[in-house]
Amino acid sequence: MQEQQYEASGRAELAAQSIDSYKKALALAPDSTVVMERLAEIYAKSQHSREALAEAQEVLKLDPNDVNAHRLLARVYVRALGDMNAGDAQKETLDKAVDQFQAILKVQPDDTYSSLWLARLYRFENKHDEAEKVLRATVNRDPGNGAALEQLSQLLVDEGRSQEAVTLLTQAAGESASPDIYDLLGDAYAQSKEYAKSEEAYRKAVEQDPDDPAHVHGLAQALMSQDKYAEALEQYKRLSELEPSTSENFLRMSQLYRHLGKYDEAESALLRSKQLSPGNLEVLYNEALLYEEQGRYDDAAKILNDAITGVKNQTAGTGTPAGAAGEGSNVSALAVLYEQLGHAYLEAENYPSAIRTFEEMGKLGPEVQKRAEMLLIDAYRQSRDLDRAIAETKKGLEASPKDQGLIVTLAMLYGEKSDTDAATKLLNGLLQGNDSDQGIYVDIAQVQERGRKYSDAEQSAQKAEQMARDDGDKETTWFMLGAIYEREKKFDLAEEQFRKALGVNPNNAAVLNYYGYMLADRGVRLEEATAMIQKAVALDPNNGAYLDSLGWAYYKQNKLAEAEENLRKAADRQSHDPTILGHLGDVYMKLGQTNRAVSCWERALAEWQKAIPADYEADKVNDLDSQLKNLKRHTAQKSNPETAKPQ
């Protein structure tokens, strides 16, 4: 009775009274294993582990096959594992727990609880074969046991045997039609990236048990994995009803609204998530992403700066030295926040602030220094300070002379400066004469294309294509070849490569944009070109280059209002891009807004003069300069007709 009262109330004095009563009972019946078991049990429940172990072991001296004593010992050992770090003591305790579960199963082979625990411990020890034997025996004995099926299917997935897991669970689903089995089947399909089948399995689980949030979560994630954002959103709306106090559901709703371009709804869902989980870094991070997509870069920077300050203050409160800004998990959190803050500054073309941010990120410690270094180099590149970017890359190479990533970066920077020979020499030094060279040949092709050595670029890209083994590599090389052929005005060959890339990945936004722009710029198949670019914009709504392409496609169709709208959006995103500014000037000229056209063209010319060597296109600059001079001459003649008369 005292033991039961202790369980109900948790009052320590009741545990003490219970122990005292059991001891008195044991004094009257010293060989009673029942009393000894109860005493061991109350010791274990009241956290007196040493006494519990001693008492249970006394029971086993009298009866080595006492299952209750073995269970208690196993439970104490397992509980102790949670308080231990890896080492000899943990290994010893783990072995003791395994021994106890094995002893139980010798006496009671059908004890499912012990079987599952033994399999868990085997997996913890990386004894996967032993774990699989135990789990298969359990499943054979009880085909609908969800816990055993879950462990076994996860073990198979972890070993790369996803199809075996699917077969196992499909059979189990056929026998039991349990929603939990369908849920596990959905997990297995998701692990093997068969998301359509994963969706089907989760739908069956939801049909059978529509109010179980776990099934709805699985279905929502399967839909998101297939980019079915609208359908996934409906599932998260359902989850927000089933779990109204769960912040994550509203966060996912916000992300989906953002993907769908519904920014007001995204902000509303994010506000609800923020209310439920104030200070949650993932929520703050997504709030910044939302502001960035809306072009509200100052708001994004403020959110991220506040989050960084909060993490630093939290670190300071733990007594961590200021110079070690964020030990452990705080380093990772700060690194993510600094990176996104730098990205926000880059999007706003605030290069000095981006550079300072990445420099601060590099001070977090060696684990993030390399990433910060690469971001800093890219910030200098985007600010068109190639010399500084090269200097930073060389500084990194002094510390790590064989760092392939830095060598490739340096080569690409030389390529940006149109120093194709230096870039190619560096990249050739990385070739190993085997299929691992595939990516290097793509890089060589890129620097040769940037240096306008198109024949050489063709050959390098073709070598990369020959070495490509998977669809991803092939897709990259086909895109590269298409771009090279387009530069050479071999448009039929370019189309062939772009179509091959889209055959592998119909949603490759970069290919859709490039292909569509190539057609539009030539005034060919304009409806088809526009549809491709529209799809690219739908996939990446805030990409300035894609918006420019769409605006130019509309311009070619004389849809000037649509052209102006998209080109203005593009110029807002990339205000220093001379091509975008030139296109916008062309639209204004056609609309008869001469002053605006002149302003855009003058800005475009100024930006062309600041362009990096690989981007500079002399023919475009000459055409633009000529266009501007003719317009100014024509305007001057209209305003002063006397100057037009022959002298």
KEPA-668347 format. One record per residue: x, y, z of N, C-alpha, C in turn. Coordinates in pm, whole numbers, plus 50000, padded with zeros to 5 digits. Layout:
N
XYZXYZXYZ...
This chain:
647
500834988050000500005000050000500875012650000501925012450079502825024050084503525026049949503875015149882504505015949749503535022449650502265018249656501275023849565501035038649595501055042149722500875056149760502065064649710503255058749716504445065849667504335068149516503885057849445503725059149299502735070249265501685071549345500645081449317501095095549353501895096749460502225110249510503665114449485504585104649476505995107849461506655112749588505975111349701506535116349828507595106649879508795111849905509935103549942509705095950072508965102150168508785095350297507965082650282507055082250182506275070150160507145058950104508115062450019509055052449970509865046850086510295055550176511075051050293510245041750380508985045350399508105036750480507895023250413507725023350281507525010850207508755001850221509945007750204511195000150219511264993950357510925001850459510984996950598510034985150618508814986150561507834975350577508304962550507508864964150385509344952350313510504945750389511364953950449512484948350525511974940250644510924945350711510354937950825509734924750778509074925350662508494912950606509594902950574510714908150519511814899450481512484893350604512494900950715513074895650839512264883550888510954883850863510094872850904510174861050807510484864150679510564853450578511814855850494513014852850545514284856550479514454850750339513814839650306514004833450175512854836250078512014845950112510864848750025511314857149905511374850949787511784858449667510744869049629509484866649664508444876549633508704889549706509024888449839509294900449918510584907149869511594898949838512864904549789512644912149657511794906549570511484913349442510814926849468509844926849564509134939349591510094949749651510984945349737511954954649797512874960249688513334951449600514194956049489513444966049402512154963249382511354971949296511194985949354510894986849485510715000149545512055007549552513145000049569514475006449562514675012849423514325005449320514515010449183513625022549157512345021649200511415032549176511835045349247512445044049363512835055949441514285060049415514845055149302516175059249256517325054349345517105043749420518185037449498518735025749415519415029049306519795018949208520735008449265521705012849346522675003249399521984992749485521084997449574520364988149661519444978949580518824984749473517934976749388518704965349321519914968649268520734958449203521114947449301521534951549421521964941749522520824932349559519624937849576518484929749619518064920249507518054925249381517674916749269518664905349250519944908349270520974897949256520824887249365520364891249484520094881549591518964872149549517964877649480516854869349432517384858749336518274863049245518784853849143519674843049203520264845849318521054835249385520124823849426518914827649469517954817549511517254811149391517014819249285516314814049168516864820949044517864814848976518504821148858517544824048743516384817448744515434819648635514284828848672514474836648780513414845848823513324857448720512294856948639512154866748529511994880948582511234882548690511004896048743512314902548788513194894548851514484899948895515344903948775515344895448672516094898848550515544911648487514214912948485513614924948426514024937448503514004936448634514374947948715515834951848692516734941948690518154944748664518324951248527517634945648428517734951348293517274965748292516144968448361515614982048365516574991748432517204987648540518164996248611519374999048523519864988748455521044990648368520715000048251519534998148192519145006848080519015021248126518375023148244518245036748296519615042948321520555035048368521895040248397522615044448269522315037748158522955041248032522675055747992521495060448025521125074047988521945084648058522575080948169523365090648245524855089348219525245081048122526675078348099527145083847966528415087847962529075091147836529735078547782530055078847652530715067347591532025064347662532285051647685533515047647753533395033547806534385029547885534395015847936533205013148026532845023048111531725021048205530425018948129530235026748022529025025247942528985011447876530115007247822530194994147755529874982947854530404984047975530164973648077528684973048114528064984848133526644985348170525774980248056526144983647934525414978947817525444963647809526614958047830526744943347826525894936847935525844943148052525024937648162523544937848126523104948848064521694949648023521384938947919522284937047823522104926747720521984912947785522854910247882522834897247951521474894748015520914905148077519634903448146518504900548048518464907947936517404905447837517564891647774518794887247751519034873847698518544863247796518784865747925518334856348028516824855348032516144866648017514684866648017514164858447900514764860447782514274853747661514544838747662515534834547739515754820147755514584813747828514074821047928512954815948008511634818347936511484830447875510234834147807510554839147666510744830047571511164833947435510174843247364508924843447408507924851647340507724865147408508654869247496508554882347564508944893347464507934899447403508184909447298508904921647352508514926247471509154938147530510664936147539511084924547592512504921847606513194920147471512494914147375513054912647241513364926247179512404935447193512594948747133513754956147199513854954847331514954961547400516304955347362516324942147352517564935547316518004939847175517044940947083517374945446947517904959646948517294968347030517784982247040519224982647087519524974747189520874974647244521874968847144521464958647071522344953146966522654963946861521614971346823521824981946723522754992746777522604995746905523475005746968524925001246964525124988046973526484982446968526934979646824526094983646726526374980946584526424965946552525694957946631525574943746603524264941646526524284946146400523034946546322522504932646287523404923146266522944909546233522154903546348522714905246471522014899846589520664906846609520664920246588519414927746603518374922946503518804920546380517874916246276517284902546309518104893346362517604880046399516504881146504516764889346606515784890946715514484896946660514624907246576513434914246525512634905446429513334897946345512614889246251511854878246327512474873246432511784863146513510524869046575510614881546620509464888346681508364890546578508734895146458507754897746353507114884746305507894874146296507324861246255506304856346357506594859246483505694855046590504444864046597504654877146568503564886946579503644896446459503104892346343503284899946217502784914346223501854917346311501314930946316501944939546423503044935146482503654942846590504334955346532503694966746555504194979146496505584982946542505874981046670507184984946723508294976546662508054963346647509064954546587509244957746439508134960046370508214963646228508964976846208508694986346298509364999346288510874997746304511274990346408512714988346430513364980946314512714970346270513304962246163513384970146032512314977345999512324985045874513374996145880513525002545996514525013046010515935007345998516134995446057517434988846045517754986045899516764981145825516984978145683517284990745603516545001445633516775014145563518165019445593518565018745720519895023645760521015016145688520745003645654521744995645584521624996745432520785005945386520615007645242519754996945178518934990245258518084979445206516624983945208516394995645148515065001745153513994992845090514344986144979513344977844913512914965945000513854960545078513494949845171512514955045276512774967345321511874973545420510484975345360510444980045236509164982045168508424968745153509134958245112508524944945096507954940045229508754941445334508324937245468507034944345509507014957545492505874965445539504664963945447504894961945317503774959645225503044946845262503834936645294503234923945337502464925745467503074933145561502404935545690501114943345671501144953345579499944961345553498834952645495499224943145410498234934245350497584925245452498354921845555497834912545656497004919645763497444931845800496774938245914495964950545875496334957145761495674969545717495624979745830496644979745913496704989046026497225002645980496645013746029497155026945990498615029046030499025022946142500415024346185501365017546086500935006246030501764999345931501885007745805500775013645762500825022545645501745034545671501715039245794502585050445832504055046445817504385034545868505765029545856506145027345709505195022545631505445020445488505725033945420504975044045460505215057545407506615062345440507055059545564508425063145606509465056145518509245043045496510205035145417510295040345274509155043345214509165048945078509855062545076509615070545180510255083745187511765082445197512225072445277513665070245292514305066345159513545059045076514085054944946513745065044836513215076844880512895088044790511815084544687510965074844720509815071744635508615079244693508595092344668507655101044739506205099044697505965095544571504595093244527503995081144601504785070444614504315058644689504215061644837505145070144887505075074345027503765081745052503415090544959502145097944972500965088344976500965078444887499855068744880499695061245013500835056945071500775049545197500245058345310500755070645318500285079745424498805082945407498345084145282496925087045261496055075745318496515063345301495755052145357495735052745509496885056745568496935058045713495975068945761495945080145688495065091345725493595087545707493285080045600491905075845576491385067445693492265058745745491845049845853491825056745988492725066546006492815073246137493075088046113492055095546069492245109446027492655118946138492475115046262492785124146373494135121546437494925112546379496265110046432497235119646362497785129346436498665139346373499885133146305500375121846358501585115846300501355112246153500185106646121499885102945983499805115345894499175125845945499005138145867500365144745843501225144345945502585149745928503315142545815503225129345815503895121545711503375124945573502065126245560501465129645431501905143545386501905153045480502305166745446503755167145396504625159645463506035159645423506225152845287505465142145262505555135445131505115144745019504095152645044503615162344945504645173344922505255178145030506295188445017507475183244936507835170644957508965164744884508705164044734507435164344696507075164044554506725178144501507015188344585506715202244549505215204544528504395196344593502935198444587502555207744702502925220344684502835229844795501395232544838500505234144742499115237244778498485225744855498745213344813498185201744883498815200045021500125202345028500805201445158500255211945254499955223745201499405234545285498085230245349497225223345272495945218845327496175209245444497195200745434497485191445544497985198745668498805209045647499285216645763498175225045826497225229245744496055236045801495295226345891495185213945844494525203545925495295201346055496625200946045497455199046164497315210746261497145222746208496985234346297495695233346377494715225446326493485222946401493685211746502494425201346460494665189946550495635193546662496615202346629497645206246726497755221546728496735228246781496685242946771497795250146846498475243246937499545249747013500935245946965501015239146850502315234946797502825245346698503915251846735504485262746655504905258046516505465245946508506035241146382505005240646269503755237346302502735236346197502515249846129502475260546208502285273846151503535278346076504705273946124505945277146053505945270845914505555257945906505505251245776504455257745685503325261745743502315268845664502905281545605503675288745685504295301045638505255298245522506065287645537507005284145430506265280845301505155273645313504395269745194503725281845130503155290645211502585302945157503665310945083504875311045140505985318345077506315312144941506365298844935506625292144808505555295444705504315297344753503205300244663503085315144631503985323144688503975337544662502885345044737502285338744840501235345244920501875350845047502475362545032503335367745138502555372545260501355378245239500565382845354500165371045441499695360145377499325348245453500545342045520501685342445451502925337145509503295344745635503165357845629503525366045746502565363645861501295361845830500295359345934500565346046005500845335445928501145322345987502435322946068503395330546019504675331846089504485339146222503615349146223503335356446347502735347046451501835338046407501245328346500502305318846555503205314346467504295305546509505185312646611505425325446586506275333446675505625335046813504305336746814503595338046942503685325247024503605313846954503645300947023505055297147067506055302446997507435298747029508325311147020508165320447116508955332847110510455329947122511225336647038512675334847043513175322746966512265315046905512685303246828513505307646707514745302746698515645307446593515175303446453514575291646441514095287546309512975296746261512135300946353511045310146317511625323646275512595328746352513225341546319513935340746184514595329546161515325327446035514345327945917513225321245931512235321145824511565334845807511455342245915510925355845904511855364345818513155362645840514135370045760514055365845613513915352745588513795347945449512575354045380511475354845454510255360645398510485375245360511115382745449511385396845420512315398245299513305389345289514225390045175513475387745044512585377845043511845375044920510955386744880510535394644978509715406344949510575418544916511895416744920512775428044895512905437345014512455432845131512525441245253513835437845327514935441645265516235437345315516585443545450516165455945472516445462345602515735454945715514475450945689513715443345791514385429845817514825423345709515495410345725516775411845806517555422345776518815424545847518555427345995517495434846024517195437946166516835425246243515995416946183515605404346248516845395846277517715394546178518905385946193519905391946292520075405046288520985411346386520465409546528519155411146546518555409146679518745394646725518565385146632518725371046667520175368146707521125373846635522555371946667522855377446805522325389346833522535395346966521945386547075520755380947048520105372247147520925359847177521475353547072522295341547093523565345047169524175356447135525395360647204525125363547352523985369947379523635372847519523385359947596522755350447530522495337447592523815330647626524775331547533526105325647554526815332347670526705345947672527365353447780526785349547915525465346547916524825342748041525285329448095525875321148008526375308148054527815308948102528385320848091529765322448137530805319148033530385316947907531345314247801532145326747772533465325847757534265337747729533805344647601533825357947602533345365747488534085362247360535345359347370536145356247251535755343147187535095334447264534685321447210533215321747178532815331847103531405335047083530555322947052530105316247153529145305447134529765291847124530015285647237530515271947236529415262647188529815251147134528855240547101527815244747001526525242347038525445244646943525305259346907525715268346997525595282646967526465286646849527595280046831528445282946716527675280046586527015268646580526245265046461525115274946437524405278646545523305288146531523805301646479524875306546538525425319446496525925318846352526535307746315527055306346178525905307446077524805300546104523645301046013523095315246004522995321946120522435335546122523345345446051524655344346076525605353346008525555351245857525485338645815525465335845672524235342045606523075340445670521855346045611521875361245615522455366945720522565381545729523445386745615524575380045593525435383945482524715382845349523915372445335523155370545211522155382045192521505386245301520555397445292521255410145246522435412445301523205424245259523615423245112523985411245068524365409444927523175412144836521995407044875520805409344795520485424144785520775431444893520545445944894521695453544829522715446044782523915451644720524675460644817524525457344947525275464445052526535456145080527495457244990528655448544994529555450745116529795463245158530645465045278530085457945401528755458845420528145452145536528225436945523528045431845402528155417445379529565412745413530545420145369531945416445394532245416445543531785426845614531995427245760531315415445829530125411945781529385400845842530135387745827530655385045709531375372545688532705372445764533305384145781534525384945863534215381446009533055386446059532645383146196532345368246208531725362746107531415348446107532685340246118533745344546050535005337246053535655336746189535255346046279535825346546413535175336546510534125329746462533415320446551534245308346588535195304746504536025293146536536375285246412537285275746427537795268346311536735260246238535675256046310534675247446246533845254846140533785268246148533025275846046533915285245967535185285345999536095294945935536185292845784536255280245742536365277345599535135282345523533955279645578532725284145514532695299445506533075306045614533095320745616534085326045513535205319345501536245323345404535695323045262534975312345227534415311045092533325321645068532525324445170531485334645156532105348445138533175351045210533855363945201534435365845059535045355445008535595356044872534475359144771533325352344788532215354444695531655368544709531665374044830531185387744850532055397644774533365395644782534275404344705534015402644555533765390344512533505387944370532235395044325531165393844407529915400344370530035415544369530925420844453531135435344455532075439844343532485430244260533355432444143534795435744183535135433144307536525435244351537275422044336537565418444212538195405544185539585404544245540325415644245541685415244300541665411544448540715417244522540625414044665540155399544684539225395244598538755381344607539905371744582540745374844484541905366344453542895366544569543115378344627544055379444740543575370944858542255371244887541705363344998541835348444969541635344544843541745330444806543185325644821544125333944778545545330244791545945329344937545375337945020545665337345164545195324045222544015319645178543515306645222544395295245174544925296445053545785285944998547145285345066547585296545121548835296245198548685287245319547495287445381547245278945497546925264645456546255263045340545875249545294546205248345145547475245845111547915246144971547235235744882546725224844939546135214244858544605214244861544035225044914542585225844925541985227344784541335216644736540825216644599539755227344579538915229444681537875239544670538445253444647539515256644721540145269744704540855270844569541465259944524542145260144394541125262644283539985255744289538935257744188538415272144196538225277144318537745290944334538715300944271539995298944295541005307944237540965307244085540835295144032540755293443887539545300843830538395299443896537185306043846537325321243852538035326243955538265340743964539175345543852540195337643820541025341043704540175341043577539245331543570538335331143456537495343743447537025348843562536245361243564537075373043512538385372343533539275382943484539695380543339539145370143279539485365943142540925361443130541535357343241542875351543237542705336343223542255332443103541865318543080543045308943093544205313243049545375304343054545735300843198545765311043286546095308643427545045299643492543765302143460542685294143518542785279643473543005277643342543085264043287544275256443344545375263443360546575257043416546305251743557545655259943638545325255543775544415243343773543395243643689542425232643686543045219943628543885221443525544565209643469545405202543575545945210243669546745204343776545955195543871544615196643864543755188443952543305175443885543545174043755543095162143682543865149743728543125138643745543735126243794543685114943691543085117643575543055107443472542005096743494540945099843569539855090143589538525097543590537435090143621536105096143612535865107343713536725108243815536565119143913536885132643850537455132443728537805144843658536585151643598535425145143602534245150343533533925164843573533885167343703533565180843752534625191043714535895186643712536985195743675536855199943529536485190443442536305194043300535135203843281534095202543364533005212443359533545226243396534385226843501534975239643543535875245343433536675236543370537545241043261536705246743146535625239643113534745244443006534185258143040533845259943167533255272743208534245284243194535495282343239536455293443229536815295943082536815285443001537095287342859535935294642790534715291442831533555298542776533575313142819533935315642945534015329542994535105337242921536165330242883537255336542809537035336742659535805332642617535405332642476536255323342389536815313142450537545302742374536575291142354535625293442265534475284542255534835270642204535745269842110536115256742056536745248042166537635254142245538235246742358537175242942461536255252142485535195249542584534335237842540534025237242410533255225942357533935212742389535215212042360535965199442381535965195542529536165205242616536195202242761534835197542809533785204142764532435200142805532085186342752532535183042631532275169742574532995158942653534225162042700534925152442786534145150242915533635161142972532835159943095531595151543070530975153342953529765145642920530075130842911531215127342852531605113242838531815106642974532265114543073532555109043206531325109043297530285116443260529105117643346528445104043364528145100743489527545087743520526085088943563525755099143641524375100243686523685111943616522355112443632521565122543561521975136743601522335138643728522715151943774523935157143700524945148643685526165152643613525865155143465525045146543407524695148243265523935161343244523025164143335522225176443326523135188743326524155188643413525085199943422525875201643293526375190443238527195191443117526355195542997525115190642988524255194642876523945209542882523715214543003523475228943018524705236842974525875232043017527125238842982527315238842830527115227342767527265226442622526255235342549525025235542600524005244142539524405258742542524965263042657525385276942670526525280142573527455270742558528595272742467528105273742323527225264442283526705264742146525925277742121525185282342222524435294842206525385306442181526505306442255527505317142236528085316742094528185304742040528735303141905527665304941797526445307841843525295309341753524955296241680525305285141741524895271941689523585268241759522535275141721521305274741799520625261041798520685253941687520065240641681520755231041779522105231741782522855223241875522565227242019522435240242043522125244842179520775239542224519775240542133518445235442168518485220542201519245213042125519345198542149519845195742291520865203242335521415201142469520415205442577519765216842557518805221542656517635211742670517205206142558516085196542563516485183742638517735179642618518215167742692518205170542843518675182442880518695185943023517295186343081516345192143006514965192843055514295179243054514765170242969514245156542970514555149443100515705152543158516095146743287515435154143402515355167443389514795175643498513955186843436512655184643419511795194843357511695207743438512125207243565512035219043651513375225843674514315223843583515595230743594515385245243552515255254043651514905268043622515965275043539517245271943565518325278543491518255275043342517985262343311517885258143171516645264343106515525263943176514295269843122514505284543088515175291643178515405305843156516335308243036517455300943034518445303042928517845299542791517175288142785516555283442660515505293442614514625297442706513565306942672514125320242625515165325142693515755338042655516415337142518517075325842491517725324042362516705325142248515545318942266514495319742164513935333942155513645339842272513035353142274513945363642213515225363042246516165373042197516245372842045516015361141986516045359841840514665362041779513655364041865512285365941815511695353341759512125341641810511705328541758510755321741858509665316241808508715308341890508465315242025507965327542014507885336142132506935330842240505835324542199504915319142300505565307842378506275299142307506985288142373508065293642466508805303742417509865309942497509295315942625508175323142610507555329542726507095319242828506505308342780506025297842872507185291942952508315289642886509465284042957509975293743064510075306443027510585316343124509595318243238508305318043206507285319043313507435307743413507745295843363507935284443453509165286643540510235291943481511455294843559511155304943669510375315343635510015325643734509145319743843508225310743806507375304243907508225296144005509305289943953510195282044039511075290944126511405302844077512285312044152511775326244127510705330244199509985342644166510805355444181511885355044257512615367344285513975367844217514175359444119515435359344047515435370443943516325380143960516345391643872516615387943727517495378243703517815374143566516595368043497515805360043573514625353843514513545364443483513395373943574512425384743551512825393043430514125395243413514615402443296514255394843168514495381543169514175373443051512695374243016511855373643121510415374143097510015387843040510575398343098510295411743046510715413142901511885407542867512385408542730511525400442633511015388942678510115380842594508825388542566508295395342668507095403642646507395415242551508575421242566508985432342479508985427842333509515415742310509585410642173508195408242115507205406342203505825404542157505045417642158505765428442188505165441842194504145443142307504275434742410503435435842530504195444642629504105457742606505005466942674504685468842822503405468242858503055469743000503625458143082503455445943030504005434243099505535434643100506095439342988507565440242979508095449943084507455461743093507925471743191507805466443333506675460043365506465455043502507565445343543507875435843457508875425643493510295431243492510585440143400511925445943395512165455443512511125462343556511285470943676511545462343799510835451043809511095441843921512535436643914512975433343794514345428343778515355438943819515115451543777516025462443811516025465343961514875463244026514825464844172515705454444241515705442444184516495431544243517975433044211518285437144088519685437944045519895451543978520035461744063520055475544013521325479243940522355470443947523615473643879523855464843756522835457843711523005449043595522775457143467523815458743384523665467243266522695461643162522595448343151521675442343054520235445643091519895444143219518535447243266518215461943241519155470743277518925485143259518775488643111519565482043027519445484442883518095480142830517635468542872516325463542829515205472942874515295477542998514265486643050514265499642970515455504342933515535516342849514865514242715515045502242657514405499142528512885499742540512355494542651510905494842673510415509242682511125517442761510705531442777510765538842643511785535442562511905541942432510695538642345510285526042349509145521842267507845527842318507805530442450506625536742510506605551842487507675557042427507765571442402508215579542522508715572442628509185579342749510695581442735511055591342654512445593242613513365596042731512955604542822513825608142935514165595943020513165587643042513395575443119514335565943045514145565242914515015556742833516455561342843516655574442829518015580042838518635577042973517845578843080518345576343215518795561843231517965552443184518315538143196519555534843113519625540042992520765536942905522065542842960521965554843016523175560943075523665552743194522705548343275523085539843390523675526643341523085521243234523585508643179525015510343130525305521243059526665523643010527655524943124527215531943231528105533643348528405520043412527375511443418527575498243478528445489443389528305490843256529165483143166530645486543189530925499043218532315503143240532885497043368531995493243461532455487343589532385472043587531895466543475531715451943467533055444743475533035432643530534255424643533534585420443390535865417843359536265415343220535455404543149535155393443217534445382543150533015386243113532435396043185531055400243158530975411143051532075417743026532045429342936531805424742793530775430342730530435426842592530525439542507531635440942436531935453242362530865456642259530315446242191529315449142088528065455342149527655450342265526475456142331526745470342377527945472642428528315486042475528325495742358528905491742244528965500342126527575503442073526715493042069525345495142021524595504842112524755502942243524065511442339524575525842330525895527242318526485540542309525975547742184525935540442073525445546041947523985550141957523185541242019521755543842037521545556542119522315557842225522185569242315522585582142244523695581642171524155593642100523145597941994522595588341921521605591541818520365597841880519935592141993518745597542060518995611842107520165613942168520475627442218520585637342102521175632841989521295641641873519915645041818519065634741809517705636741758516925646241849517075644241981516375652742078516845667142066518185668842051518745682342039518235689241913518125681841802517645687641676516185691741686515405683641758513985687041773513805699641857514675701041960514535712642048515125725241985516045723541887516675735141824516815732541674515725734741596515745731541454516815738841374517265750441420518255758241346519555750641329519885742141432521165734841425521135724041318519935720541273519825709941172519975715341030519925729241009520005734740873521435734240822521635731440693522995731540636523555745740636524825746840665525485759940672526055763640537
